[in-house]
Amino acid sequence: MGGTLPDGASVIVPVRNGGPALGACLAALFGQRWLPEHYEVIVVDDGSTDGTGDLAAAVEGVQVIRRPRNAGKGAAVRDGIAATTGTIVVIQDADLEYDPKDLPKLVEPMIEGHADAVYGTRLRGGEPQRAHLFWHYAGNRLLSLVTNVLFNTTISDMEVGYKAFRGDLIRGLHLVSDDFRFEPEVTAKILKVPGIRLYEVPISYYGRTVAEGKKITWRDGVLALGALVRFRVGG
């Protein structure tokens, strides 16, 4: 692995009923040329009922993949990965909990040839952070601890939704999770790659409450824990 990556990247935006936040997210993505040459933005509309797909299609330069029924984040991201061509692949949530302005530093370790994958982290400090919901915070710390024990690593924020990968690496993984178990699955399979160079960089976090649309619950945490064990011992 190693070596400086050539220009070109793909940004996958999985979304369901994105509303105005999706428009703001796309505007922010196209408002900065964080790679010298080009990048592609792929919006995967996961069975929206509010016209999200049409909104995305109206933005010049956006490739839209429409799923007829809601299947979950993992399924949407898999569709997006299959459509990518970039040497770097980034996953960008549409709800703006993660700021597209952080993209340059997220991909910098890969552009400089140091990393094969880079995770943003909300838990190492240095950037603006909305106060976390306590049980979400505690759950994230527990899941990261279990990841570290199972895979002998030091990740601080395994569940973060802001991740970047070498394109050939992520396209070469066999991913199967349809829901939020995508996060532990992709982490487990990345960490099982011999010689993998996984970096973390601090990012901003503008989190939402349940009333504001936060979808992840304690049940997702239990499922993520099971997924970590499953993908540690199996494929």
FENMO-V891793 format. One record per pair of residues at least 6 apart in sequence whose ideal C-beta (glycine too) atoms are under 6 Angstrom apart, sorted by the first residue. I is the first residue (numbers start at 1). J is the second residue. If there is no record, write none. Layout:
# FENMO-V891793
[[I | J] [I | J]]
This chain:
# FENMO-V891793
[[1 | 116] [2 | 113] [3 | 113] [4 | 113] [5 | 87] [5 | 110] [5 | 111] [6 | 87] [7 | 35] [7 | 36] [7 | 37] [8 | 38] [8 | 86] [8 | 87] [9 | 35] [9 | 39] [9 | 86] [9 | 88] [10 | 40] [10 | 84] [10 | 86] [10 | 89] [11 | 41] [11 | 90] [11 | 92] [12 | 42] [12 | 77] [12 | 80] [12 | 91] [13 | 43] [13 | 92] [13 | 94] [14 | 44] [14 | 73] [14 | 76] [14 | 77] [15 | 22] [15 | 52] [15 | 94] [16 | 46] [16 | 48] [16 | 70] [17 | 48] [17 | 50] [17 | 52] [18 | 52] [18 | 94] [21 | 95] [21 | 96] [22 | 94] [25 | 94] [25 | 96] [26 | 59] [28 | 100] [29 | 41] [29 | 100] [34 | 103] [34 | 104] [41 | 62] [42 | 63] [42 | 80] [42 | 83] [43 | 56] [43 | 62] [43 | 64] [44 | 65] [44 | 76] [44 | 79] [44 | 80] [45 | 52] [45 | 53] [45 | 66] [46 | 67] [46 | 70] [46 | 76] [47 | 67] [47 | 69] [47 | 70] [53 | 64] [53 | 66] [56 | 62] [56 | 64] [57 | 64] [65 | 79] [71 | 178] [72 | 178] [72 | 179] [73 | 180] [73 | 182] [74 | 177] [74 | 178] [74 | 179] [74 | 182] [75 | 178] [77 | 182] [78 | 175] [81 | 170] [86 | 167] [87 | 167] [88 | 107] [88 | 110] [89 | 165] [89 | 167] [89 | 170] [90 | 164] [91 | 163] [93 | 161] [97 | 206] [97 | 207] [98 | 162] [99 | 204] [102 | 203] [102 | 204] [105 | 201] [106 | 118] [106 | 120] [106 | 164] [106 | 201] [107 | 164] [109 | 115] [109 | 118] [109 | 199] [115 | 197] [115 | 199] [116 | 166] [116 | 169] [116 | 196] [116 | 197] [117 | 165] [117 | 190] [117 | 198] [118 | 164] [118 | 199] [119 | 160] [119 | 163] [119 | 200] [120 | 160] [120 | 162] [120 | 203] [121 | 156] [121 | 157] [121 | 200] [121 | 202] [122 | 157] [122 | 205] [123 | 156] [123 | 157] [124 | 156] [124 | 202] [126 | 202] [127 | 202] [127 | 203] [127 | 204] [128 | 204] [129 | 205] [130 | 206] [130 | 207] [139 | 221] [140 | 159] [143 | 158] [143 | 159] [143 | 224] [144 | 155] [144 | 156] [144 | 158] [146 | 228] [147 | 155] [147 | 158] [148 | 154] [150 | 228] [150 | 232] [151 | 191] [158 | 187] [159 | 183] [162 | 203] [173 | 189] [177 | 185] [180 | 220] [181 | 223] [181 | 224] [181 | 227] [184 | 224] [184 | 227] [184 | 228] [185 | 227] [185 | 231] [188 | 231] [188 | 232] [190 | 196] [208 | 214]]
